[in-house]
């Protein structure tokens, strides 16, 4: 199937995603931390109080990024669809790669004055809370 234009600036439900004539199978999680540049294509619910962000990177790569409920207060749930971001991904304590910062770029590809800060990647917590 062909790519559709940027989706609406809202969080799609799981049911909404099932109905759109677009497959998200091409999107993959990043395996390496680093700074990347990508445009947010769509935001969608995920199970277990997560959000899925779908980015198309400058090189054409399609990246799926999970965002957790505790990252809401850091602004990662509020990123605008259709905006290009400078994305910082880091390793979590369990070795996965998570989005830790998203900074909006203006039309010229320069960091805009309005950027979204985020939090540290989730840590693995043992049964005793430590």
NORPE-V146769 format. One line per field, one symbol per residue. ss: DSSP state (~ for helix, > for strand, _ for the rest). A space follows every 50 residues. Layout:
ss=???
//
This chain:
ss=__________>>_~~~~~~________>_____>>>>>>>>>>>>>___> >>>>>>>____>>>>>>>~~~~~~_________>>>>>>>>_____>>>> >>>>>_____>____>______________
//
